[in-house]
Amino acid sequence: MSLYHYVANKDEILDGIVDMVFDEIEPPSPAGDWRDQMHRRAHAVRAALKRHPWAVGLLETRASPGAATLRHHEATLATLRSAGFSVQMTAHAYALLDSYIYGAALQEAALPFHGPDAAVEVTASIVERFSGGQYPHLVEIATEHVLKPGYDFGDEFDFGLNVILDGLARAIPSSGKDQSQQNT
């Protein structure tokens, strides 16, 4: 109960904890290349969520964000706007990126293996159950991708992130493009 001498309630504690997580994440710079900044930001958020897996479901729940949280959001929005995204596309891009980052972090945290070659320990016994031939695509993915030396599920993150960034890049209007054709 002495804790509540310093904070009013549980919500204040959670707000402070979330702000501490955002304070660990270097915000993107609107002065930098937007794609590089969003790539760096995605990896920084993902790393923070690896350090604090409990935070995945908490980061966006707070109604009273702290200064670090607000600085992070502002820098991200400023970086996207500086790149030429419309207000609507900035909102879409931010939501898409965070959905991907948080979803990937949640999936990685839930997997029964972590790191290079760790999937072999778990999937080898599963692959044995595929011998009846009823799961040919599972066998194919397992033997030709997952069970290859050096496979790390975490490496899949960059593939998905690059697909998203490539798609977002197409949504930035060029100087000569008809604004009526811009995605919203």
ZIZIQUI-V303017 format. One record per residue. PHI is phi in whole degrees, 0 to 359 (999 if undefined). D_FIRST is the distance of its C-alpha to the first C-alpha in Angstrom with 2 decimals. Layout:
phi=[PHI/PHI]
d_first=[D_FIRST/D_FIRST]
This chain:
phi=[999/295/300/286/288/262/230/287/195/299/300/295/296/297/301/293/294/299/296/295/294/297/293/283/260/292/288/291/251/299/280/270/296/303/294/299/294/289/295/297/298/302/291/291/295/300/296/297/288/290/289/229/300/294/280/307/277/251/304/258/265/277/268/233/294/274/298/294/296/296/299/297/299/298/295/294/298/297/295/293/294/296/285/109/291/293/301/297/292/297/297/297/298/298/297/297/298/294/299/294/298/294/296/296/296/296/296/299/294/277/296/277/212/214/98/300/63/287/296/301/301/273/279/302/290/290/299/302/283/270/297/285/83/275/232/296/284/295/299/301/296/297/281/262/222/294/271/288/303/88/298/222/306/301/291/295/302/296/300/296/298/294/299/296/296/298/296/295/301/289/271/276/293/276/299/262/283/294/299/290/267/293/292/237]
d_first=[0.00/3.82/5.24/5.59/7.46/9.90/10.30/10.85/10.28/11.20/14.75/14.21/12.83/15.89/18.17/17.36/17.94/21.17/22.26/21.90/24.19/26.67/26.67/28.06/30.96/33.85/34.99/38.64/41.15/43.31/46.01/46.34/48.15/46.05/46.73/45.84/42.66/41.59/42.51/40.48/37.52/37.73/37.69/34.81/32.64/33.76/32.94/29.39/29.00/30.43/27.81/25.04/26.56/23.41/23.87/27.20/25.87/23.18/25.14/26.93/24.40/22.55/23.61/22.31/23.78/23.20/26.06/26.82/27.02/29.29/31.43/31.96/33.02/35.22/36.93/37.64/39.10/41.09/42.51/43.71/45.13/46.87/48.51/50.18/48.18/48.28/45.11/45.34/46.06/43.19/40.83/42.56/42.55/38.86/37.95/40.44/39.31/35.60/36.50/38.58/36.15/33.13/35.41/36.93/33.60/32.45/35.81/35.83/32.40/33.63/36.93/37.54/39.08/38.38/40.81/44.60/46.56/43.47/44.72/47.70/45.67/44.37/47.29/50.15/49.53/49.14/52.42/54.20/53.56/55.47/58.80/60.16/60.73/58.72/56.20/58.47/56.17/53.23/55.61/56.88/53.48/52.31/55.49/56.39/52.98/49.89/51.62/53.36/52.47/49.73/48.29/44.67/43.13/41.16/44.54/44.92/42.34/44.86/47.56/45.54/44.21/47.79/49.07/46.52/47.28/51.01/50.68/48.67/51.27/53.89/51.98/52.38/55.40/58.19/59.97/63.00/61.27/61.71/58.34/59.07/58.87/55.40/52.78/50.04]
